[in-house]
């Protein structure tokens, strides 16, 4: 401020301030400033879109190298989804800004939660870094309220980066996510260098992408017979060390990966989506409009995520019939999550899904009728190739149209394949029983082929068939989606 306004102000010393400030200056050096992105994790509702924070490092007053995390977060204190949504969106939750040793976060994210930490060194002048340092000190006495959609870890971090380069605020979106902050820093030239602290799970995925089935079999043989370890390639030896804790006895060192370009967070599509398309069912043509406040669907371009997933928050689908110009709400998904990590002998992971919202089901005559739904499912996902996954989920839930409330069960089997020319195929077969009070059960098959001509654009063709004991119903559609 003094430099910008060309003010003549006498310099001050930390010793002129209170003891706490002097301790802060002595123990938290700001010689280097980094932006840190912790990859997404679906086991935590507050980190499903990742987490973003600042990291500072340097030598403290004892000339000892140290590093600290500067992070804003909230604590989840309830397992009730309705209460959680109300608190995080409407009333707000207590927000906490902490300064703590970076090693604690590194251990929590990388070793315990098995998340990657992307570290982006920021290009900033010493005066700007010092301004952030002093601004953070002022935040300690500020009563912060955390709102998921408007004042979260990403919002505050983006505003802190604006102290270095105000242009980052031009990248502010309808909803600011941790990924948006990385993109804003990249697009405004703030990022100087990139470094990744990789979790073992991520390294195993890298190797699964690079090793052939024959090479993996050779590693399995090496585990059974240590005598053939020497014949393995460096990549195979690294894979060996990740899947067998005894490997360190026979390996001299690890092969080093450059993960700075592997599944880069800045290459994901934007989180908000507007879609428009046409749908035809039994000769009835309708305009389908969709708005997604934040998240991504299973048919989205998910290649930059660790594994296939779906995260939907605030999804509104409106249908307008061309025959009678009638417009109706087809779906309102308040919250939906689906995570499909491949299950292997090394990582026997479970797949799962949870849905809370209002969406259509079919009655005994296969007429579509929407109702409130709370449902869940558990299962397994298998990867037969880096571009081919098959999943199955068994579950059920509660449906209600305010007149009738009923329990239902479901079984789902699906396939996901990444195709050539930036395209993707998703197909799912579902058997559902008693989703509506007057529906004994039906089988529905839904398939789509999506094409991604650009990072934030998608074109998809959809086709579905629904059958019960008496009849069947077909629907075909074409959709264009813009991520923003």
Buried (B, 14 or more C-beta within 10 A) or exposed (E): EEEEEEEEEEEEEEEEEEEEBBEBBEBBBBEBBBBBBBBBBBEEBBBBBBBBBBBBBBEBEEEEEBBBBBBBBBEBEEEEBEEBBEBBBEEBBEBEBBBEBBEEBBEEBBEEBBBBBBBBBBBBEEEBBEBBBBEBBEBEEEEBEBBBBEBBBBBBBBBBBBBBBEBBEEBBBBBBBBBBBBBBBBBBEBBEEBBBBBBBBBBBBBBBEEBEEEBBEBBEBBBEEEEEBEEBEEBBBBBBBBBBEEBEEBBEEBBEBEBEEBBBBBBBBBBBBEBEBBBBBEEEEBBBBBBBBBBBBBBBBBBBBBBBBBBBBBBBBBBBBEEEEEEEEBBBBBBBBBBBBBBBEBBEBEBBBBBBBBBBBBBBEBEBEBBBBBBBBEBBBBBEEEBEBBBBBBBBBEBBBEEEEBEBBBBBBBBBBBEEEBBBBBBBBBEBBBBBBEBEBBBBBBBBBBBBEEBBBBBBBBBBBBBBEEEEBEBEBBBEBBBE
